[in-house]
Amino acid sequence: MVRTAERAGLRSWVAVAAVAIGTFLLVTAEQLPVGLLTSVGADLRVTDGVAGLMVTVPGIVAAVSAPLVPVLVGRLDRRVLLGALMALMTLANALSALAPTYPVLLGSRVLVGIAIGGFWAVAGGLATRLVPERDVPRATALIFGGVAAANVLGVPIGTLLGGFAGWRIAFGALGALAAVVLVALFALLPRLVADRPLRPSALLAQLRDPGVATGILVTLLVVTGHFAAYTFVSPVLQQRAGLPEALVGPLLLGFGAAGIIGNFAAGAAVARRLYRTVLGIVLALALVLAFHALFDPGVVGGIALLLLWGLAYGGVSVSLQSWMIAAAPRAVEAATALWVAVFNLAIGLGALVGGLVVDRTALVGVLWLAAALFLLAAVAVRAGARRHLCGRRDDRTVT
């Protein structure tokens, strides 16, 4: 149910902000181990490779839980569901902080994956129920702004805290923050009872919808391409742009900051021209990666390309979520659940395929792979924009 303009107001936007803080926390929890691998491995006596499973496992579990959680809970009030998932996140991080052995720690990361997949599947389409229709793109951008902010603020701050006070304190702090967000969700969200229970048949029906299927294909191609290349962004910057290792960290913060700008810029753009915005983002990504593959950009060029990459990719989540909402306006939760599942699968697939390409060819090969996948995504967007425009008048003619 889309809220009417008369009923929506400050409370609605505060509710959207609470959901955005929830997404910020979830993404921070998912990616924080990247900055803590060495200390966790040394403390629990596992290799960095084994410790890396702390990132891999939640992604795989989230891909499974995203479509399953909405189906299993039926018509349960989505406010209660989000609160329960945030409570699970609180428990998971507390367990991580207290884990006596690595298997216990990895088990806590399974709980993190369940919370991430379920929360994101519901929260991604929640804007349609919290604000007027005309404000849905902005609200969606705010919700996904939490994702970008996690990369810029959450993970670096958590890593810094882990470095000073220990990795257990970092996980414990996340658990405490999750408890605060849990209270905020119950206090600020209205009752959000599902109009009808989500059934497996509804998920299959969405897969047969051409507009939804196109959105899922584009997501698979874009996210796989991005993570195939981004996984190796540090050696790319050092070997191809000639940047010193000491600058990589600060530049990745710049990448994240550019992503926040791209997220909100895309949120404003999709309200007017959804499909052209998606097409522009995908083509920009293809051009940036192809340029990086064709030329040795040097220090200045390398920095510029990295920031452009961050700016363009920052708009991916909000624009593709908006695509799914437009393609399935009466089945937003089902379409979003599928989208979240594919998104998380593509993250792991991109890192895997990128590693295989780098091992078998050269570093430039992964840049060409990403550019090619982005171009294929552009073809899919173009075809989808011509055939399935979901009633958006300003996008009916794609030139």
HELIX and SHEET records of a PDB file:
HELIX    1   1 LEU A   10  GLN A   31  1                                  22    
HELIX    2   2 PRO A   33  LEU A   44  1                                  12    
HELIX    3   3 ASP A   48  ALA A   51  1                                   4    
HELIX    4   4 LEU A   53  VAL A   73  1                                  21    
HELIX    5   5 ARG A   78  LEU A   98  1                                  21    
HELIX    6   6 TYR A  102  ALA A  123  1                                  22    
HELIX    7   7 ALA A  127  LEU A  130  1                                   4    
HELIX    8   8 GLU A  133  ASP A  135  5                                   3    
HELIX    9   9 VAL A  136  ALA A  149  1                                  14    
HELIX   10  10 ALA A  150  GLY A  154  3                                   5    
HELIX   11  11 VAL A  155  ALA A  165  1                                  11    
HELIX   12  12 TRP A  167  LEU A  188  1                                  22    
HELIX   13  13 PRO A  200  ARG A  208  1                                   9    
HELIX   14  14 PRO A  210  TYR A  230  1                                  21    
HELIX   15  15 VAL A  233  GLN A  239  1                                   7    
HELIX   16  16 GLU A  245  VAL A  270  1                                  26    
HELIX   17  17 LEU A  274  LEU A  294  1                                  21    
HELIX   18  18 GLY A  298  GLY A  314  1                                  17    
HELIX   19  19 VAL A  316  ALA A  327  1                                  12    
HELIX   20  20 VAL A  332  ARG A  360  1                                  29    
HELIX   21  21 LEU A  363  ARG A  387  1                                  25    
HELIX   22  22 ARG A  393  ASP A  395  5                                   3    
END                                                                             
